[in-house]
């Protein structure tokens, strides 16, 4: 396993992160039950993965519970990096969502309890909250850090100007700043290359992309139909990719051609490209099977040459702004399966 600093912070994480959205206590739809989740987590630890990403709304808290129990049994707390997120509804009342001071204080305590730990290594805001002043959010996050409940702060999908505004508020008031951002970034969606990624490189913010395989679309032939529970129930994937199919086919075919020539999987090619991007620290892989995780591990040793990168990038067609905005998932929608 290879490790790298998360942005300009001193925190080192494995260059592959394990996304825990599919983990849970009970098996339903495409989610794994706790026994199956533990097998994947143990496999990740055995291969040097130290970075685990979850959120309070994944499985209504079940992901945090399953992850916390597994790490307690299989790892030393200080040798792993636990990341979680908040923003989406976790309770039906008006304050059970968003990034208000009340929601943040309740959210961190609930996550700590479910994870069975006294601190979170990386606490991330899942989305931008248009209903709460960013000054209130950043002050509350700073207080949580000062209380010793969180070590580092991170952000997720938002516009570059929003992230920079949050950093400016923090800097002006002496608050803790974000050390990372978790954007939607892969070969089928490269819109973050316009502003977010250059800004992160300039400001030393680590990039840990979600959906690095475009919900599996980069891991299988274009004509192949997946009958998995994940594909049938993944409404987020429909929202993100359904209306860009024509533009994406050429990219998927390019991935397949290079995978065939190299004798590796499509997933490895796609992840190797992402790992080669400047500023990207660790793609977050949602592994429902051990083989999915092995693909991620294999990508660490796959080096693409300049000609191969050109082949992969050349077919890309810029996506409309509306596509990008849909990926943000406004809080008022209360989307249950955000990444």
C-alpha positions as CSV (number, residue, x, y, z in Angstrom):
1,X,0.0,0.0,0.0
2,X,1.1,3.6,-0.7
3,X,0.3,6.5,1.6
4,X,0.1,10.3,1.1
5,X,-0.6,13.4,3.0
6,X,-4.1,14.7,2.8
7,X,-3.5,18.1,1.2
8,X,-1.1,20.3,3.1
9,X,-2.2,18.6,6.4
10,X,0.1,16.2,8.2
11,X,-2.6,13.4,8.0
12,X,-1.5,10.5,6.0
13,X,-4.1,8.2,4.3
14,X,-3.9,5.1,2.1
15,X,-4.0,6.0,-1.6
16,X,-7.2,3.9,-1.8
17,X,-10.1,4.7,0.5
18,X,-12.8,2.3,1.3
19,X,-16.3,3.8,0.8
20,X,-18.7,2.3,3.3
21,X,-22.1,3.4,1.9
22,X,-23.2,-0.2,1.1
23,X,-22.3,-1.5,4.6
24,X,-25.0,-2.0,7.2
25,X,-26.4,-4.1,10.0
26,X,-29.2,-5.6,7.9
27,X,-29.1,-6.7,4.3
28,X,-31.6,-4.9,2.0
29,X,-31.7,-3.7,-1.5
30,X,-28.0,-3.5,-2.5
31,X,-26.7,-3.1,1.0
32,X,-24.5,-5.7,2.6
33,X,-25.4,-7.1,6.1
34,X,-22.9,-6.7,8.9
35,X,-21.3,-10.1,8.4
36,X,-20.6,-9.4,4.7
37,X,-19.4,-5.8,5.5
38,X,-16.9,-7.1,8.0
39,X,-15.3,-9.4,5.4
40,X,-14.7,-6.4,3.1
41,X,-13.4,-4.2,5.9
42,X,-11.1,-7.0,7.1
43,X,-9.8,-7.5,3.6
44,X,-9.1,-3.8,3.3
45,X,-7.1,-3.7,6.5
46,X,-5.1,-6.8,5.6
47,X,-4.0,-5.0,2.4
48,X,-2.9,-1.8,4.1
49,X,-6.0,0.4,3.5
50,X,-6.3,2.7,6.5
51,X,-8.8,5.3,5.2
52,X,-12.5,4.5,5.7
53,X,-15.3,6.9,4.5
54,X,-18.9,6.8,5.7
55,X,-21.8,9.2,6.5
56,X,-24.5,9.4,9.1
57,X,-27.2,9.0,6.5
58,X,-25.9,5.8,4.9
59,X,-28.4,3.2,5.9
60,X,-29.9,5.6,8.5
61,X,-26.7,5.2,10.6
62,X,-26.2,1.5,10.0
63,X,-23.0,2.1,8.0
64,X,-21.4,3.9,10.8
65,X,-22.4,1.2,13.3
66,X,-21.1,-1.7,11.2
67,X,-17.9,0.1,10.4
68,X,-17.3,1.1,14.0
69,X,-17.8,-2.5,15.3
70,X,-15.5,-3.9,12.6
71,X,-12.7,-1.5,13.2
72,X,-12.9,-2.0,17.0
73,X,-12.5,-5.7,16.5
74,X,-9.9,-5.7,13.7
75,X,-7.7,-2.6,14.1
76,X,-6.0,-0.3,16.5
77,X,-7.9,3.0,16.6
78,X,-4.9,5.3,16.1
79,X,-3.8,3.3,13.0
80,X,-6.9,3.9,11.0
81,X,-8.4,7.1,9.6
82,X,-12.2,7.3,10.0
83,X,-14.1,9.8,7.9
84,X,-17.8,10.5,8.1
85,X,-20.2,13.2,6.9
86,X,-23.3,15.0,7.8
87,X,-25.9,17.3,6.1
88,X,-28.7,15.0,4.8
89,X,-31.8,14.3,6.9
90,X,-31.3,11.9,9.7
91,X,-34.5,12.7,11.6
92,X,-37.9,14.0,10.4
93,X,-37.8,17.2,12.5
94,X,-36.7,20.5,10.9
95,X,-33.3,20.4,12.8
96,X,-32.5,16.9,11.8
97,X,-30.7,18.0,8.7
98,X,-28.3,20.7,7.4
99,X,-25.3,22.4,8.9
100,X,-26.7,24.6,11.6
101,X,-24.9,24.7,15.0
102,X,-27.7,22.6,16.5
103,X,-27.5,20.0,13.7
104,X,-23.7,19.8,13.9
105,X,-23.5,19.4,17.6
106,X,-26.2,16.7,17.6
107,X,-24.7,15.0,14.5
108,X,-21.2,14.7,15.8
109,X,-22.3,13.1,19.1
110,X,-24.6,10.7,17.3
111,X,-21.8,9.6,14.8
112,X,-19.3,9.2,17.7
113,X,-21.8,6.9,19.5
114,X,-22.5,4.8,16.4
115,X,-18.8,4.5,15.4
116,X,-17.9,3.6,19.0
117,X,-15.0,6.1,19.2
118,X,-14.2,9.3,21.0
119,X,-13.1,11.2,17.9
120,X,-13.5,11.4,14.1
121,X,-10.4,11.8,12.1
122,X,-12.0,13.6,9.1
123,X,-15.4,15.3,9.6
124,X,-16.9,16.4,6.3
125,X,-19.9,18.5,5.3
126,X,-21.8,16.4,2.8
127,X,-23.2,19.3,0.8
128,X,-23.5,23.1,1.0
129,X,-26.3,24.3,3.2
130,X,-28.1,27.3,1.6
131,X,-30.3,27.8,4.6
132,X,-27.5,28.3,7.2
133,X,-24.9,31.1,7.1
134,X,-21.4,29.7,6.4
135,X,-20.1,31.7,9.3
136,X,-22.3,29.7,11.7
137,X,-21.2,26.4,10.2
138,X,-17.5,27.2,10.3
139,X,-17.7,28.4,13.9
140,X,-19.5,25.4,15.0
141,X,-17.1,23.1,13.2
142,X,-14.2,24.9,14.8
143,X,-15.8,24.4,18.3
144,X,-16.1,20.7,17.6
145,X,-12.5,20.5,16.7
146,X,-11.5,22.4,19.8
147,X,-13.6,20.1,21.9
148,X,-11.4,17.2,20.7
149,X,-14.2,15.4,18.9
150,X,-12.7,15.9,15.4
151,X,-9.1,16.1,14.2
152,X,-9.6,17.5,10.6
153,X,-12.3,19.0,8.6
154,X,-13.3,18.2,5.0
155,X,-15.9,19.2,2.4
156,X,-17.8,17.4,-0.4
157,X,-19.5,18.3,-3.6
158,X,-20.0,22.1,-4.0
159,X,-18.9,24.9,-6.2
160,X,-15.3,26.1,-6.0
161,X,-16.5,29.6,-4.9
162,X,-18.4,28.1,-2.0
163,X,-15.4,26.1,-0.8
164,X,-13.2,29.2,-1.1
165,X,-15.7,31.3,0.8
166,X,-15.8,28.8,3.6
167,X,-12.0,28.8,3.8
168,X,-11.9,32.6,3.8
169,X,-14.4,32.8,6.7
170,X,-12.3,30.3,8.6
171,X,-9.1,32.1,7.9
172,X,-10.5,35.5,8.9
173,X,-11.7,34.2,12.2
174,X,-8.9,31.8,13.1
175,X,-11.1,28.8,12.7
176,X,-10.0,25.3,11.5
177,X,-10.1,25.1,7.7
178,X,-11.0,22.3,5.3
179,X,-8.0,20.1,4.5
180,X,-9.9,18.0,1.8
181,X,-12.8,18.0,-0.6
182,X,-14.7,15.0,-1.9
183,X,-15.9,15.8,-5.4
184,X,-17.7,13.8,-8.1
185,X,-14.8,13.1,-10.4
186,X,-14.1,10.3,-12.9
187,X,-13.5,9.7,-16.6
188,X,-17.2,10.2,-17.3
189,X,-17.4,13.4,-15.3
190,X,-14.4,15.7,-15.4
191,X,-16.2,19.0,-14.9
192,X,-14.3,19.6,-11.6
193,X,-11.2,20.1,-13.8
194,X,-12.6,23.6,-14.7
195,X,-12.4,25.3,-11.3
196,X,-12.4,22.9,-8.3
197,X,-9.3,20.9,-8.9
198,X,-7.1,23.9,-9.9
199,X,-8.3,25.7,-6.8
200,X,-7.5,22.7,-4.6
201,X,-4.0,22.5,-6.0
202,X,-3.4,26.2,-5.5
203,X,-4.7,26.1,-1.9
204,X,-3.3,22.7,-0.9
205,X,-6.6,21.0,-0.4
206,X,-6.5,17.2,-0.8
207,X,-8.9,15.6,-3.4
208,X,-10.6,12.3,-2.5
209,X,-13.1,11.6,-5.4
210,X,-16.4,9.8,-4.9
211,X,-17.8,7.5,-7.6
212,X,-14.4,6.9,-9.2
213,X,-15.9,4.2,-11.5
214,X,-19.1,6.1,-12.3
215,X,-21.3,3.8,-10.4
216,X,-19.7,0.8,-12.2
217,X,-20.1,2.2,-15.7
218,X,-16.4,2.3,-16.2
219,X,-15.9,-1.2,-15.0
220,X,-18.0,-3.1,-17.6
221,X,-18.5,-3.1,-21.4
222,X,-20.9,-0.5,-22.7
223,X,-23.3,-3.1,-24.1
224,X,-23.3,-5.2,-20.9
225,X,-26.4,-5.0,-18.8
226,X,-25.9,-5.2,-15.1
227,X,-28.7,-7.0,-13.2
228,X,-27.2,-6.3,-9.7
229,X,-29.4,-4.9,-7.0
230,X,-27.2,-1.8,-6.9
231,X,-28.0,-0.9,-10.5
232,X,-31.7,-1.6,-10.1
233,X,-32.1,0.5,-7.0
234,X,-29.5,3.3,-7.5
235,X,-31.6,6.4,-8.2
236,X,-28.5,8.6,-7.8
237,X,-26.8,6.9,-10.8
238,X,-29.9,7.5,-12.9
239,X,-29.8,11.2,-12.0
240,X,-26.1,11.5,-12.7
241,X,-25.6,9.5,-15.9
242,X,-28.8,8.6,-17.7
243,X,-28.9,11.6,-19.9
244,X,-25.2,11.6,-20.9
245,X,-25.2,8.1,-22.4
246,X,-24.4,9.0,-25.9
247,X,-21.4,11.2,-24.9
248,X,-20.0,8.6,-22.5
249,X,-20.0,5.5,-24.7
250,X,-16.7,6.5,-26.5
251,X,-15.0,7.0,-23.1
252,X,-16.1,3.5,-21.9
253,X,-14.9,1.9,-25.1
254,X,-11.5,3.6,-24.8
255,X,-11.2,2.2,-21.2
256,X,-12.0,-1.2,-22.6
257,X,-9.4,-1.0,-25.4
258,X,-6.6,-0.1,-23.0
259,X,-7.6,-2.7,-20.5
260,X,-7.5,-5.4,-23.2
261,X,-4.1,-4.3,-24.4
262,X,-2.7,-4.2,-20.9
263,X,-4.4,-7.4,-19.7
264,X,-6.0,-5.7,-16.7
265,X,-9.5,-4.9,-15.7
266,X,-11.4,-1.8,-16.8
267,X,-11.7,-0.7,-13.2
268,X,-7.9,-0.8,-12.8
269,X,-7.4,1.4,-15.9
270,X,-10.0,3.9,-14.7
271,X,-8.6,4.1,-11.2
272,X,-5.0,4.3,-12.5
273,X,-6.0,7.4,-14.6
274,X,-7.6,9.0,-11.5
275,X,-4.6,8.2,-9.3
276,X,-2.4,9.9,-11.9
277,X,-4.2,13.2,-11.7
278,X,-2.3,15.9,-9.8
279,X,-3.9,16.7,-6.5
280,X,-5.9,13.5,-6.2
281,X,-4.9,11.7,-3.0
282,X,-7.2,8.7,-2.7
283,X,-10.2,7.6,-4.8
284,X,-13.0,6.3,-2.6
285,X,-14.0,2.8,-3.8
286,X,-17.4,1.4,-2.8
287,X,-16.6,-2.3,-2.7
288,X,-19.5,-4.6,-2.5
289,X,-17.3,-7.6,-3.2
290,X,-13.7,-8.5,-2.4
291,X,-12.9,-8.5,-6.1
292,X,-13.9,-4.8,-6.3
293,X,-11.4,-4.0,-3.7
294,X,-8.7,-6.0,-5.4
295,X,-9.2,-4.0,-8.5
296,X,-8.5,-0.9,-6.6
297,X,-5.4,-2.3,-5.0
298,X,-4.2,-3.4,-8.4
299,X,-4.5,0.1,-9.8
300,X,-1.8,1.3,-7.5
301,X,0.9,-0.4,-9.5
302,X,-0.6,0.4,-13.0
303,X,1.2,3.3,-14.6
304,X,-0.4,4.7,-17.7
305,X,1.8,6.4,-20.3
306,X,1.0,9.7,-21.9
307,X,-0.4,8.2,-25.0
308,X,-2.8,6.0,-23.1
309,X,-4.0,9.0,-21.0
310,X,-4.6,10.9,-24.2
311,X,-6.7,8.0,-25.6
312,X,-8.8,8.0,-22.4
313,X,-9.3,11.7,-22.2
314,X,-9.8,12.6,-25.9
315,X,-13.5,11.4,-26.3
316,X,-14.8,13.4,-23.3
317,X,-17.6,15.8,-24.0
318,X,-18.2,18.6,-21.5
319,X,-21.5,18.1,-19.6
320,X,-24.1,20.8,-19.2
321,X,-24.3,22.9,-16.0
322,X,-27.6,21.3,-15.0
323,X,-25.8,17.9,-14.9
324,X,-23.3,19.3,-12.4
325,X,-26.0,20.9,-10.3
326,X,-27.9,17.6,-10.0
327,X,-24.9,16.1,-8.5
328,X,-25.1,18.5,-5.6
329,X,-28.3,17.1,-4.2
330,X,-30.0,20.1,-2.5
331,X,-31.0,19.4,1.1
332,X,-34.6,20.1,0.4
333,X,-34.8,17.0,-1.7
334,X,-33.6,14.9,1.2
335,X,-32.1,12.4,-1.3
336,X,-31.5,9.1,0.5
337,X,-28.6,7.7,-1.6
338,X,-26.2,10.6,-2.1
339,X,-22.5,9.6,-2.4
